[in-house]
């Protein structure tokens, strides 16, 4: 288990001298970098990243570059912009000047979709507590903590670095988050946190912006980016002095990584004064999960639940102990990585003989995964050939399986390999499958006698019958 991904969270035995009060939030005046562009790659077959947020006057120019092997377009759903056909290697640039949400797609491959959210700069910056101190470029862990939003955080992987920190009230409880990425991000508390906070009022952190927050309420805070929900971080806030009536809660899971749709066992262990703490522990998360119970009852100071992950990404699990008798409330958190599911794609064709070019055969692709959605793309190779009714079809999903079909007719004799490629979705990896058809040509000769007053002529007439046999296999 990776210690960097786990927060052994809670209170060390301490006396809480601070009365509960109003949280002091300081939002530093944002300093925006010069207007820059946001890059989006067009891959086969999708936009990466598919969803971006830009701010007018900061990074409101978007450049799409076709890095795939096929032609694509960037076409607004409401007609605001259109690139025309972009051959591999070509780019399209658009400057957004009005706030709003702009969904778009590829007009050649309509299953390829993306969204640009455009926000305007605020007319003024509001601070909940007056401060004229400029945002420091760095600080010592003995006085404050620096957290960086890393470059390319918006395309996945690590978002906040470090993603788990511990601070002490009155010592180093001020945290500075600085955005080093090209996309806009936020630092936003999650349900279950002791106090709510967010940098989104500004409307977020553009490139180079810093958000400052001073914690005054002990507890465990799980925060995230509202634009990129897979970005999750933890702040453990401890009070300044010891108490004989405090408790500490530690969260551990049987695995720190789990495939979407699978379950992992997570355990809460509460340590307190005297005998083992009793009571219950409540569970919540920053991402969609399904716990076996919303809470679990402590037995010998520990209890467990099974957590089923419902979406890929990083999930911040939060466990909260309400406290009883001599043991005060405490909380703990754990960052669980949820990975996409491998899929299996197979292709099968209706077992019927094509007796003529007008006879139609149906071929079906089946994708097995975690409720796979989206489209499959069909192609063919081989000495023979067939006519495809369509080169794409949209999956219809029932539970863990998605299916769709195309029509096929024989065209040229020989072996044909039908291929169906599934591009994947946010919870499923792409895969492909193939089906081999053999288009047979049988020649039948007949003889007829022509009527001619002076001679008899024998002519040979050839009749061609096209039949198809098949087999299939899959790749994943």
C-alpha positions, 0 to 999 in steps of 0.5 A, spaced: 500 500 500 502 506 497 503 511 503 503 517 499 496 515 497 493 514 504 492 519 509 492 516 516 487 521 519 484 523 525 486 527 531 492 525 536 491 526 543 490 533 544 486 539 548 482 543 543 483 550 546 480 553 540 472 555 540 469 553 534 469 560 530 468 563 523 473 560 518 477 565 515 478 565 508 483 569 504 482 569 496 489 572 493 488 577 488 489 573 482 494 575 477 493 572 470 498 570 465 498 573 458 492 570 453 494 563 451 491 558 447 489 551 450 491 545 445 486 539 444 488 533 440 484 529 435 485 522 436 482 516 432 476 516 435 475 522 440 477 529 442 483 529 448 481 532 452 474 532 451 471 537 456 475 544 457 474 550 460 477 557 458 477 564 461 476 570 456 482 574 456 486 569 459 486 562 455 480 563 450 483 561 444 482 553 443 487 550 437 485 543 435 490 538 432 488 532 428 494 527 431 490 521 428 490 517 421 483 519 419 480 525 417 476 529 422 472 536 423 471 540 429 463 542 428 459 546 433 452 543 435 449 550 434 453 553 428 458 557 432 464 554 429 466 549 424 473 547 421 471 543 415 475 537 414 482 536 417 486 532 414 492 528 419 496 533 421 492 539 420 489 544 425 483 549 427 483 555 431 477 558 434 477 565 439 471 564 444 469 571 446 462 570 449 461 566 455 457 560 455 457 552 454 459 550 447 458 543 445 461 540 438 462 534 434 466 531 428 461 531 422 464 525 419 464 521 426 458 523 430 460 519 436 466 524 437 463 529 442 467 535 446 465 541 450 468 548 451 466 552 457 467 559 456 467 563 463 468 571 463 473 574 468 470 577 474 469 585 475 472 585 482 475 580 487 472 579 493 475 577 500 472 574 506 477 577 510 481 583 508 488 582 507 494 586 503 499 581 504 501 579 497 501 571 495 508 568 497 512 565 491 514 559 496 513 558 503 516 554 509 512 548 511 513 550 518 509 556 516 504 554 510 503 549 505 504 549 498 500 545 493 501 545 486 496 543 480 501 540 475 501 541 468 497 537 464 493 535 470 486 536 466 488 530 461 488 525 467 493 522 472 496 526 478 492 533 479 494 536 486 501 535 488 502 533 494 495 530 494 495 529 501 497 533 507 497 534 514 497 541 517 496 544 525 492 550 527 496 556 529 502 553 526 502 551 518 494 551 517 494 556 511 495 552 504 496 555 497 494 552 491 498 554 485 495 552 478 501 550 473 496 547 468 494 550 462 486 549 464 482 552 469 481 548 475 478 549 482 479 547 489 472 545 492 471 542 498 466 535 498 460 533 502 462 531 509 467 536 510 467 540 516 467 546 513 465 548 505 470 552 501 472 553 494 476 557 489 470 557 484 468 564 485 473 567 481 471 563 476 476 558 478 484 558 478 487 560 471 494 559 469 498 562 474 493 563 479 493 562 486 488 560 491 489 561 499 485 558 505 487 558 512 484 552 516 481 553 523 476 547 524 480 541 525 478 535 521 479 531 515 477 535 508 477 531 501 477 536 496 476 536 488 476 540 482 469 541 479 471 541 472 475 535 472 472 530 478 478 525 477 482 530 481 482 529 488 486 531 494 486 531 502 487 536 508 488 533 515 487 539 520 489 538 527 488 542 533 494 545 536 494 541 543 493 535 546 487 532 550 486 526 554 479 525 551 481 525 543 480 520 538 484 518 532 481 515 525 485 511 520 482 508 514 485 503 510 483 499 504 485 492 501 487 495 495 489 502 493 487 501 486 480 497 483 477 496 476 470 500 475 465 496 477 469 492 482 469 492 490 474 493 495 474 492 503 475 499 507 476 499 514 476 504 519 480 504 525 478 508 531 483 509 537 481 513 543 483 514 551 481 508 555 477 502 552 476 501 545 471 506 542 464 504 541 459 507 536 459 508 528 463 510 523 459 514 517 462 513 510 462 518 504 465 519 497 467 525 492 466 520 487 460 515 485 461 509 489 456 504 492 458 502 500 455 496 503 452 500 508 452 508 509 455 506 516 458 501 520 458 499 527 465 499 531 467 492 534 473 493 538 474 500 535 474 497 528 469 496 522 469 495 515 464 496 509 465 494 502 466 499 497 463 498 489 466 503 485 461 506 480 466 511 475 473 511 473 478 516 476 480 518 483 475 517 489 476 520 496 473 516 501 471 520 507 470 516 514 467 520 520 466 518 527 461 521 531 464 520 538 462 517 544 463 518 552 471 520 553 472 519 545 471 526 541 469 526 534 474 524 528 475 523 521 479 519 516 480 519 508 483 515 503 484 516 496 482 510 492 484 510 484 479 507 480 481 504 473 477 503 467 475 496 465 478 492 459 473 490 454 472 484 450 469 485 443 466 479 438 463 479 431 458 474 429 454 474 422 447 470 421 448 463 419 445 464 412 447 462 405 447 468 400 444 466 394 445 472 390 447 479 391 441 481 393 441 477 399 442 481 406 446 478 411 446 481 418 453 481 422 453 483 430 458 486 434 458 485 442 462 489 447 462 486 454 465 491 459 462 496 464 455 498 461 459 500 455 457 506 451 458 509 444 460 507 437 463 501 433 467 502 427 467 497 421 472 495 416 474 490 412 480 487 409 482 480 404 482 478 397 474 478 397 470 484 399 463 485 401 458 491 401 457 494 408 450 497 410 454 502 414 461 503 417 459 505 424 453 503 429 451 505 436 451 500 441 445 498 445 447 497 452 443 492 457 447 491 463 454 489 462 454 488 454 453 493 448 451 490 441 449 493 434 449 490 427 450 492 420 448 489 414 453 485 409 452 483 402 457 479 398 461 483 392 467 479 390 469 472 391 475 470 396 476 471 404 474 477 407 475 479 414 470 484 417 473 488 423 469 492 428 473 497 433 470 499 439 473 506 441 472 506 449 468 511 453 470 514 460 469 507 464 471 502 458 478 501 454 477 500 447 478 493 444 476 490 437 474 484 434 474 480 427 470 475 423 472 472 417 467 470 411 469 466 405 465 468 399 465 462 394 463 462 387 460 456 384 460 456 376 455 451 373 455 450 365 449 449 361 449 447 353 443 450 348 442 449 341 441 455 337 436 455 331 439 456 324 437 454 318 444 452 315 447 450 322 447 448 329 451 452 334 452 450 341 453 455 346 456 455 353 452 459 358 455 460 365 451 461 372 455 464 378 452 463 385 455 467 391 455 463 398 458 465 404 461 461 410 464 464 416 468 464 423 469 469 428 474 471 433 476 477 438 481 481 440 482 485 447 
